[in-house]
Amino acid sequence: MSERTAERIEHLDVVIVGAGLSGIGAAYRLRAEHPDRSYAVLEARESLGGTWDLFRYPGIRSDSDMFILGYPFKPWRDAQSIADGPSILRYITETATENGIDRHIRYGAKVIAAAWDSATARWTLTLSGRGAERSTLTCGFLYSCAGYYDYERGHEPEFPGIESFAGRVVHPQFWPEDLDYAGRRVVVIGSGATAVTLVPAMADQAERVTMLQRSPTWISAVPGRDKVADRLRALLPPGLAHRVIRTKNILFGIGFYQYCRRRPAAARKLLTGLTTRILKDERLVAEHFTPSYDPWDQRLCAVPDADFFKAMRKGKAEVVTDHIETFVPEGVRLRSGRVLDADVVVTATGLRLLAFGGVDLTVDGEPVRLSERFVWQGTMLTGVPNFAVCIGYTNASWTLRADLTSRLVCKVLSYMDRNGFAAVAPRADGPLAERPLLDLASGYIQRSIGDFPRQGDRHPWRVRQNYLLDVATTLRTDLRGTLRPHTGARCENPSLSERAALNTP
């Protein structure tokens, strides 16, 4: 690269990839703790919000309460604790606007490749923009907040005979604006969080909604509104009330998870008992709502105010547990021989995983094979300098861990400044036993987890699913133990503190 070409390429101290819930939170932390660093948030789509802007299917909502899915630095003020998608999108937008983050977001900028050069201690990012044109910029630190879902493709199994179906087939990830299901018969294929959200939302207008599942999923009714939170917000200042409510809900969530994992038989009895109390039909619960796996072997589906079960009791929805034999013009024929008549079929069959937005990573010209890397503190990868990823919890709110990760990234940047390191990467002392990064039995995870980095068998290489342990240790960790300066990067690109010292009279 010539000197003239290099001068034309924009350089930033930090680049954050993704303007969703995690990316906006990361920008807030960076702005608060490192206000002198230049940064940009690169968003592949034309609007912020990530998941909460992309998914537009009926009833889309949070799968955990907003007092913990929301940011710790911005109190959730809406009445509903289990919030709908548009409310969450407004919340993210407000956060970006109030803190000036919106001025740093670059839309239509998809990062397709990131190449690290040790000689200059810089990442060179190749961007695909509007009209598929390419552009380039460099940065000193790259932070991926793109999550681990493929936003461009959903999981779509091959259904025999689907081409013969006379009705319309849609996938929730790409919900068509012109779909009219009022007065029509709808079959929703799937039994996860998307399916149990769609069923009650569509049942209000559809003639009938049938959820077709191969096997049951654990579903639990939860209050849509937190009455204790309402009382606390009426009595306490907003900031204090938010902290108290947040702490209460975190402790409850962790406690219930631990109860399920330590006493699975008791947890099964509790969940089936609660569902039986609502549906008042033990045989129905045994057939359709009693999974073969234990609670939290897969993620638990929460239904606010029991809306899913209420739709069933009203006769507007039903659940069928069976396998698809083939599609037919009038609907779906099952192995049992029954035909589910349908005008609309919704394939809520899950998402595809895609590691960190599918960016093509190289270090000094060598491709980074993610499956050969270990994750340190759930944040950085072995042998990949100045690169961090945001990975949320699978058993709790995503944002709990995402915010800890962003604060740890800021700590790493401060560590680099204090020691004059232009680049750092984690390195293990001794061999690590491999474990999958996401340790859930869910099908969407098992299909693709082999393409992701690994976690190890001990701290700090374990991605722990325990916020109390993480919040007590993550920001107190001694970075000198495993975070090492990257060879050959110290002199060519001084750190922020070194640059400031050089410019001081």
N, C-alpha and C positions, 0 to 999 in steps of 0.2 A: 504494500500500500504506500503510495507516494505521500509526502508531507502535505501537499495541497489537498489531496483526497481526505486525509485524516482530519484536516482542519474543518472540513465541511460536515463531518459526522458529529452530531450532537452527543455530548457526554453528560450523564447524570450520576450522582452519587449512588442512588438507589432506584431500582425499578420494581414496582409491585405489579404482578400479573393478575388481573381480575378485579372488577369493580362490584363484586357482590358483597354479602354480609361480612365476609372475612377480609376482603381487600380494603373496604372502607374503614373497618376497625384497625387494620394494619397501618393505614395512612394516618389515622388519628394518633396512634401511639408514636409513630415516627415523627410526626409534626410536633408532638408534645415533648418528646425526649431528645430529639435531634433537630431543632428548628433551623439550624444553619445548613443542613444537608439538602441538596437539590434532589427532587424526586418526581416521578410520574407514575400514574396508575394506568396501565394499558388494558383496555377492554375490547375484546374481539367483536362484541355486538355493538349496536348503536344506542344502547341505553344502559344505565347502571341497574343493579339489583340482582344480577346473577339468576339463581333459581327462581327468585320471587318475581322476576320480570319475564323469564322464559316460559314458565308453566302458567297456563291460563285456563286449565280445565275447571269445571264447576266445583265449587266448594274448597278449592285449594287452601290449605291452612298449615299452621305450624304443628309439628309433632311433639313439641314440648312447650311448656308455658313460657310466655315472653319475658317474664322476670329473669329467666336464666338464658333464654335464647337471645334476648336483647343484650346490649352492651352494658357493662358495669358502670360506665361513665355517662350514660344517658338513660335516665329513668323511663320505664314504660308507663305511659299515662292513660292508655285506653282502658275501657271497662273490661273487655274480654281478655283473659289470660291466655287462652288458646285462640290465636288471632288468625284472621283470614289473610290470604296472600296480598291483596291490595293494601291492607293496613300495614303489613310488614314492609312493603315496598315504600310506602310513604315515610315510615320510620327511618329506613336506610337513606332515603333521599334527604330528609331533614338533617340527618347526621352529617352527610357530605356537605350540604349547603351551609349549615351553621358554623362549620369549622373550616370553610374555604377549600375543602378537599375537591369539590366539584371542578374547581379551576385547574386542577392537576390531572384530571381524567382525560385520556385520549381515546376516543371511540373509533371503532372500525380498525383497531390495531391488534391483529392476531399475531402472537409470537410463534413462529414456526420453527425457529432454530436459535440456539444460544451456544456460542463458541467461546470458551475461556482461553485466554492467552496469558501464560505465566510471566512472560517477559514484560508485559505492560500491566499485569494484574487487573485486567478488564474483561468483562463479558461483551462480546459483539452480538447484538440481537438482530435477527432478520425478521422483519415484520411484513405480513400480508395485509394490505389495507383495502379501502374502498376500490372497487373495480379490479381487484386482484393485483394492484401495483405493489411492488416491493420497495421497502425502505430499510435503512439501517441506523441503529444508534448503539452507543456503548454505555456501560454502567460499571460501577465498582462493586455493587452487591445486587444480587437478583433474588427476589422473594416471590415464590409462586403461591398465590391465593386462589388458584383456579379450581380447587377441589379435586375430586377424583371421578366425576361423572363425565360421560361423553355427551356434550350438549347438542351434537349434530345427529346422533343416532340413538334410538332406543333399542332395547332387546326385543326382537321380533321373531319368535319361533316360527317354524314352517308348519302351518296348519293344513292338513290335507283337504282338498276340495274348496279352499277359500275363494278361488276364482269363480265358483258357481253360485256364491251367495248373492242374492238379489238386492240386499240392503247395502248399508254403508259401514265400512270398517274404519275406525279411527284409533290413533295412539294418543294417550294423554299428553305426551311430551310435545306433540304438535297439534294442539286442539284447533280445529277449523272454526273460524268466526261465524261461518254461515250454517253451522249444524243446528237443525231444528229437531229436537227430540220430544217436543210437547205432544202428548197423547200417543206416543209410540212405545213399542216394546223394545227394551234395551237389555242386552246381555253384557255384563262386565266380566271379562276373563281375568282372573287373578284374585289374590287374597291378602295382599300387602296393604301398606298405608294408603297408597293411591286408590285402590279399589274400595276400601272401607270409607274413604272420603267421598268418592264419586257416587256411591249407591244412595245415601240419604240426600245428597244435593240434587241428583237427577230425579229422585222419586217424587219430588214435589210437582213436577210437570209431566213426567212420563206416565204412560198407562200402567207400566209395571217394569221394575228393574230386577234382574236376576243376576246374582253374583255366582259365577261358576268357578269353583276351586278344585284343584286336584287333591288337596289335603288341607285340614284346618290350620289356622294361624291364631296365636294368642292375641285376643282383643280385649281391651279393658276400658270400661266407661270411666271418664274423669270429669270433674266439674269444668264447665266452659268458663266460669267466672270464679275467681278466688275470693270468697267472702272474708276470710281473715285478712287478705291483702287490702280489701276495700276498707275494713275498719282501721287498719294501720295507716293507710293513706289519709284517712279522715283525721287521725289524731297526731301524726308526725309530719315534720317537714318533708318535702318530696325526696330529697337526697337520702335522708336517714331512713325513711320508710322503704325506699327501694333497696337499700342495703340489708335491712332486716328481713324483708320479704324474700329477697334473693338468697340469703343465708338459709332461711327456713326451707325453701324449696330445694335447694341444693342438698341439704341434709336429708330431706325426705326421699329424694330421688336416689341418693347413694344408699340409704338405708333399705329401701325397697329392693334395689338391685342385689345388694348383699343377701337379703332375706331369700330372694329367689335362687341365688346361686348356692347358698349354704343349706337351704331347706326346700329343695325342689318339690318334694311331695306335698308339703304344706302349702307352697305357693300355688301348685296346681289346684288343690282343693279350694283355696281362697278365690282364685280367678274363676273357676267353674261355678262356685257357689254364688258369686256376685252376678255372673251372667244368667244363671238359673233364676235368681231373684227378679231379674228384669223381664226375661222372656217367659217365665213360669212354665217351662217345659223341659224336664230333665232329659228326655230322649232327644229332643232337638239339640240341646247343648252337647250331649254326648256324641252325636253324629257329626255336627258341623263346627263346634267350637272347642273341641278338646284335642289339641295336637298330640302327635306322637313324641315330639321333642319337649324338653323342659323349658319353662319360661326363661327368656333371655339367652337361650342357645341361638336364637334369632331375635331381632329387634321386636319389641312389644308394640302393637298398634294401639294407640289411644283414640277413643271416640268421645268428643266433648258432649256432655249432657246426654250421653247414650243415644245420640241421634240415629246411629246405624240400627240399633236394636228397636228403637221406636218406629222406624220406617217399616221394619218387619212386623211389628205388632199391629200396625195400621193396615197391613195387607198390601202395602205399596211396594214391598221388596221381599225377596226370598233368597235363600242360599241353597245351592245345589253342589254336592260333593261328588264328583264323577270325573271321568276322563273323556276327552273329545275323540270321537271316532272319525268324524268328517264334517265339514261344512256342507250344507245342502241349500238349495235356493231360498227356502223359508226360514233358515236359521242354523242351528248346530245340533247334529245328532251325536248322542253320547253312547258310550260302550254299553250302557244298560238298555239301549234301544230308545230311550226317550228323546224326543226332539224339542229343543228349546226354540220356540218361535221368536224371531227377532227382526226388527226393522233397522236397528243399529247395534253393532258389536264394538265394544271398546276393549282393546287389547292392553289391559293394565298388567302386562307381563314383566315389568321391571325395566331397569336401566342398564346401560353398559358402563363399565368402569373404563376410565382412561387416565393414566397416570399423569397428573400435573399438566393437564391441557394438551398432552401429546407433543410437547416441545422436544425437538431433536437436540440433545445435549452432547457436546464434545468438550474435552479438556486437552488442550495442546494437540489438537488434531485427532485424538483418539475418541471414538464413540463411547458414551457412558451407558453401560448395560445396567439398568436399574436393578434387575434381579440379582446382581452381584454386589450390591451396595447394602450397607447397614445404616439404619437411621439412629442418629444420636439425639437424645432428648426429644424424640418425636419431631425434630426440626431440621437438622442438617444431615447430609449424606457423606459417608466415608469417601475420601479421595476427590470430592467435588468442592473446590474452594468458593467461598463467598456466595453460597447458594443455600437457600432455606425453603422449606415447604410448609404449608399450613394443613395440618391433619386434625380434624375434630374427633370428639369421642363417638363411639358407636353405642354406648350405653347411657348417654346423657346428652345434654345440649351441645351442639357443635361449637357454639361460641365460647363455652367455658374454656375449652382447650385452645381454641383459636386465639383468644385474647392473651392467654399465657404464652403462646408461641410468639406472638408479635412483641410482647414485652421482652422475651428472651432474645429475639433478634436485635432489639435495641441494646440489650446488655452486651451482646457480642460486638456490636459496632463500637460501644464505649470501651470494651476490652481491647479492641484493635487500636483505638485512638491512644489509650494509655501506654500501650506497649510499642507503638510505632509499626504495627503490622499492616501491610497492605493487603494481605490475604491470609485466611485461616481455613482449615478443614479439620474435621474430627478424625481421630485415629484411635483404634482400640489397642489396649495393652494385652495382647494374647488373643487366642482364638475365641470366637463366639459361636454358640449353637444357634442355628437358624430357626426362626419362627415366622409364620406369615404376618404381614404388617397389620391386617385386619382380621382378628380372630373370631369370626362369626361364621355360622354354618349356612347363612342365607345363600340362595342360589346365585344371585347377582354378584356376590363377592367371590364365591368359589369358581365362577366361570373365568375370572380375569386376574385373580390375585397373584398368579405366577409372574405377571408382568411388572409387579411392583417391587420396591426395595424390601428388605427383610428387617425384622427387629431381632434383637439378640435375646439372650437368656438371663440377663442381669442388668441392673441399673448402671449407667444411664442409657443403655441400649434397648431397654424394654419400653414399649409404648403402653404405659400403664393406663388402665381404665378406671382411675380413681382420682377425682379432682382434689380431694383433701390431701392426699399424698403429694400430688403435683404442685398444688399451690403452696405447700409447706417447704418444698425442696427445689423447684425449678429455678426460681430467681435467686436462690442462695447457693446454687451449685458453683464449685470452684472450676472455672473454665480452664485453668492451667493444666488440669489433669489429662484431658483428652482433646482439647481444642488447640491444635498446633499451628504455628506459622507455616504457610505454604512455601516450599522451596523456590527460590529464585524470584520472589515477588517483593522483597522488602524495599529496594532502592529505587526501582524504576517509576513507581507511582506512590509518592508519600501519602500517608494517611491525612485525614482532615486536621488533626492536631499538629502534625508536622508541617503542613502547608501554612497553618496559622502562625506557627513559630517562625517559619522562614519569612513571613510577611510582617513580622513585628519589628519595629525600629529598634 
